[in-house]
């Protein structure tokens, strides 16, 4: 599924057993403070899609180092690169092949990274950061490590960059290859779901 998603991501298509005519794509970065702020809404949208037989898919976008509010993080955390956290999501995606309808568990994995980074203030560039997260989601940590060390996020990042997307969270509706922006800066469950309904 990961290779398939990479090769088809130029049009942001994601095959699943659900309705193949429409996919809501959440574009985010686990270390984005805005994604953290809006995490509850993203989960609500994912459940909305599952309830209505609409595909929900997650893609990662690269985020440069953020300027955090003073004293929110220790200085070392300001230096964190966001790529390893995105690669961790990509590795979890592979481990969840055929076992994760509508990226439900993958979104939970994504949120677990957020919680450990923003609440526990741990360093997401360290491999050990992901051990307890894998265990919490019943994923083999050894298998996760093997995949993490060999995969790349370049294709995924470049796809998002070519779409001109640089702020997260972002949501797009892919309707058989036609892309409809759902939200970029202002995220509202009501507005997004109303827009989705208007296209379906």
TORFI-770824 format. One line per field, with one value per residue (C-alpha): residue number from 1; residue in one letter; chain; x, y, z. Coordinates in nm, 4 decimals. Example, Ala and Ser with C-alpha at 12.3 -4.5 7.8 and 13.67 -1.06 7.14 Angstrom:
<recs>
i = c(1|2)
aa = c(A|S)
ch = c(A|A)
u = c(1.2300|1.3670)
v = c(-0.4500|-0.1060)
w = c(0.7800|0.7140)
</recs>
This chain:
<recs>
i = c(1|2|3|4|5|6|7|8|9|10|11|12|13|14|15|16|17|18|19|20|21|22|23|24|25|26|27|28|29|30|31|32|33|34|35|36|37|38|39|40|41|42|43|44|45|46|47|48|49|50|51|52|53|54|55|56|57|58|59|60|61|62|63|64|65|66|67|68|69|70|71|72|73|74|75|76|77|78|79|80|81|82|83|84|85|86|87|88|89|90|91|92|93|94|95|96|97|98|99|100|101|102|103|104|105|106|107|108|109|110|111|112|113|114|115|116|117|118|119|120|121|122|123|124|125|126|127|128|129|130|131|132|133|134|135|136|137|138|139|140|141|142|143|144|145|146|147|148|149|150|151|152|153|154|155|156|157|158|159|160|161|162|163|164|165|166|167|168|169|170|171|172|173|174|175|176|177|178|179|180|181|182|183|184|185|186|187|188|189|190|191|192|193|194|195|196|197|198|199|200)
aa = c(X|X|X|X|X|X|X|X|X|X|X|X|X|X|X|X|X|X|X|X|X|X|X|X|X|X|X|X|X|X|X|X|X|X|X|X|X|X|X|X|X|X|X|X|X|X|X|X|X|X|X|X|X|X|X|X|X|X|X|X|X|X|X|X|X|X|X|X|X|X|X|X|X|X|X|X|X|X|X|X|X|X|X|X|X|X|X|X|X|X|X|X|X|X|X|X|X|X|X|X|X|X|X|X|X|X|X|X|X|X|X|X|X|X|X|X|X|X|X|X|X|X|X|X|X|X|X|X|X|X|X|X|X|X|X|X|X|X|X|X|X|X|X|X|X|X|X|X|X|X|X|X|X|X|X|X|X|X|X|X|X|X|X|X|X|X|X|X|X|X|X|X|X|X|X|X|X|X|X|X|X|X|X|X|X|X|X|X|X|X|X|X|X|X|X|X|X|X|X|X)
ch = c(A|A|A|A|A|A|A|A|A|A|A|A|A|A|A|A|A|A|A|A|A|A|A|A|A|A|A|A|A|A|A|A|A|A|A|A|A|A|A|A|A|A|A|A|A|A|A|A|A|A|A|A|A|A|A|A|A|A|A|A|A|A|A|A|A|A|A|A|A|A|A|A|A|A|A|A|A|A|A|A|A|A|A|A|A|A|A|A|A|A|A|A|A|A|A|A|A|A|A|A|A|A|A|A|A|A|A|A|A|A|A|A|A|A|A|A|A|A|A|A|A|A|A|A|A|A|A|A|A|A|A|A|A|A|A|A|A|A|A|A|A|A|A|A|A|A|A|A|A|A|A|A|A|A|A|A|A|A|A|A|A|A|A|A|A|A|A|A|A|A|A|A|A|A|A|A|A|A|A|A|A|A|A|A|A|A|A|A|A|A|A|A|A|A|A|A|A|A|A|A)
u = c(0.0000|0.2872|0.4505|0.1103|0.0400|0.3752|0.3337|-0.0193|0.0217|0.0722|-0.3071|-0.3533|-0.5519|-0.5826|-0.7347|-0.9369|-1.2313|-1.4558|-1.6116|-1.3324|-1.4977|-1.4104|-1.1194|-1.0721|-0.6986|-0.5567|-0.2205|-0.0273|0.2913|0.2991|0.5206|0.3040|0.1604|-0.1465|-0.2057|-0.1819|-0.4352|-0.6812|-0.6300|-0.9821|-1.1425|-0.9278|-1.0388|-1.4015|-1.3623|-1.2036|-1.4998|-1.7411|-1.5790|-1.5871|-1.9533|-2.0407|-1.8288|-1.5883|-1.2171|-0.9910|-0.6182|-0.3165|-0.0211|0.2804|0.4120|0.7532|0.7637|1.0641|1.1658|0.8958|0.9437|0.7879|0.6496|0.9214|0.9546|0.7071|0.9905|1.3443|1.5963|1.6888|1.3358|1.3421|1.6156|1.4050|1.3746|1.0218|1.1206|1.1753|0.8237|0.6800|0.8940|0.7610|0.4045|0.5110|0.6705|0.3575|0.1519|0.3490|0.3130|-0.0621|-0.1032|-0.4486|-0.5309|-0.6237|-0.9510|-0.9585|-0.6252|-0.7994|-0.5057|-0.2566|-0.4270|-0.4126|-0.0414|0.0010|-0.1730|0.0413|0.3495|0.1883|0.1044|0.4542|0.6144|0.3836|0.2763|0.5750|0.8308|1.0336|1.2678|1.1015|1.4353|1.5449|1.4564|1.3632|1.0857|0.8735|0.9112|0.6260|0.4077|0.4558|0.3775|0.0629|-0.0640|0.0481|0.3100|0.6409|0.9070|1.1797|0.9775|0.9079|1.2785|1.3756|1.1250|1.2054|1.5728|1.5169|1.2206|1.2166|0.9624|1.0967|0.8187|0.5465|0.7017|0.7555|0.3937|0.2670|0.5185|0.4078|0.0518|0.1715|0.0784|0.3080|0.0750|-0.0857|-0.3348|-0.4741|-0.7622|-0.8397|-1.1223|-1.0045|-1.3078|-1.1870|-0.8706|-1.0323|-0.9022|-1.1183|-0.9569|-1.1520|-0.9456|-0.6036|-0.6007|-0.9397|-1.0443|-1.4073|-1.5802|-1.9121|-1.7673|-1.5546|-1.8274|-2.0776|-1.8322|-1.7744|-2.1490|-2.1873|-1.9570|-2.0987)
v = c(0.0000|0.2370|0.1833|0.2103|0.5349|0.6757|0.5889|0.7267|1.0226|1.2675|1.2579|1.1796|0.8624|0.5995|0.2598|0.0934|-0.1428|0.1616|0.3946|0.4529|0.7603|0.9919|1.0252|1.2846|1.3380|1.4751|1.6389|1.7011|1.6802|1.5262|1.8051|2.0870|2.2838|2.3628|1.9922|1.9375|2.2129|2.0697|1.7001|1.6461|1.7880|1.5675|1.2603|1.3702|1.4068|1.0615|0.9082|1.1064|0.9584|0.6041|0.6378|0.7558|0.5055|0.7758|0.6989|0.8787|0.8870|1.0484|1.2088|1.3744|1.7188|1.8492|2.1265|2.3441|2.4018|2.5969|2.8914|2.7729|2.9960|3.0839|2.8394|2.5958|2.3596|2.3111|2.4577|2.1158|2.0631|2.3777|2.2080|1.9014|1.8022|1.7013|1.4412|1.1460|1.1823|1.1755|0.8738|0.7016|0.7471|0.6082|0.3058|0.2430|0.2652|-0.0232|-0.2348|-0.1773|-0.3039|-0.4544|-0.4131|-0.0470|0.0535|0.4256|0.4876|0.4672|0.3185|0.5249|0.8450|0.7199|0.6481|1.0015|1.1407|0.9320|1.0997|1.4366|1.3539|1.2309|1.5339|1.8127|1.6783|1.4740|1.7002|1.4057|1.4170|1.2773|1.2488|0.9643|0.6083|0.5158|0.7762|0.5384|0.2175|0.2803|0.4115|0.0908|-0.1146|0.0865|0.0151|-0.3507|-0.2975|-0.4807|-0.2334|-0.4382|-0.4466|-0.0755|-0.0014|-0.2083|-0.0252|0.3178|0.2747|0.1961|0.4058|0.7643|1.0445|1.2291|1.1250|1.2119|1.5487|1.6360|1.5510|1.7924|2.0580|2.0355|2.0988|2.4219|2.3093|2.4241|2.4793|2.2076|2.0663|2.0692|1.8705|1.7869|1.5928|1.3745|1.2972|1.0526|1.2580|1.6009|1.7798|2.0084|2.2058|2.1594|2.3654|2.5192|2.7746|2.7702|2.4198|2.3663|2.0268|2.1758|2.3678|2.0801|1.8169|2.0517|2.1047|1.7299|1.6682|1.9311|1.7346|1.3873)
w = c(0.0000|0.0772|-0.2625|-0.4263|-0.2449|-0.3503|-0.7181|-0.7366|-0.5054|-0.7893|-0.8193|-0.4504|-0.5137|-0.2452|-0.3126|-0.0361|-0.0003|0.0561|-0.1990|-0.4501|-0.5963|-0.3088|-0.0677|0.2029|0.2423|0.5637|0.5030|0.8189|1.0205|1.3705|1.5038|1.3721|1.6615|1.4517|1.3829|1.7570|1.8248|1.5708|1.6464|1.7836|1.4701|1.2452|1.4402|1.4103|1.0345|1.0114|1.1986|0.9792|0.6680|0.8034|0.9012|0.5501|0.3569|0.2374|0.2071|0.4556|0.3882|0.5534|0.3775|0.5373|0.4509|0.5496|0.8043|0.8712|1.2306|1.4059|1.6347|1.9571|2.2282|2.4746|2.7651|2.6061|2.5128|2.6254|2.3845|2.2442|2.1205|1.9091|1.7077|1.6304|1.2664|1.1736|0.9102|1.1491|1.2905|0.9386|0.8514|1.1620|1.0348|0.6964|0.8653|1.0716|0.7524|0.6049|0.9185|0.9074|0.5508|0.4949|0.8644|0.8930|0.7238|0.6534|0.8303|1.1680|1.3590|1.1596|1.2730|1.6329|1.5857|1.4475|1.7575|1.9914|1.8438|1.9039|2.2657|2.3453|2.1813|2.2968|2.6359|2.7518|2.5783|2.4461|2.1488|1.8336|1.6517|1.8809|1.7799|2.1367|2.1222|1.9128|2.1151|2.3591|2.0755|1.8754|2.1845|2.2546|1.9032|1.8983|1.6283|1.6258|1.7328|1.5624|1.2416|1.2738|1.3196|1.0160|0.7952|0.9434|0.8557|0.4869|0.3713|0.2509|0.2794|-0.0261|-0.2655|-0.0182|0.0689|-0.2972|-0.3824|-0.1188|-0.2236|-0.5888|-0.4746|-0.3159|0.0344|0.3137|0.6111|0.8187|0.8900|0.5402|0.3921|0.0305|-0.1313|-0.4194|-0.6347|-0.8985|-0.9581|-0.9273|-0.6181|-0.4067|-0.1209|0.2012|0.4445|0.4750|0.7564|0.9248|1.0315|1.1262|1.1421|1.0316|0.7380|0.6156|0.6353|0.4693|0.1839|0.1496|0.1356|-0.1353|-0.3662|-0.2999)
</recs>
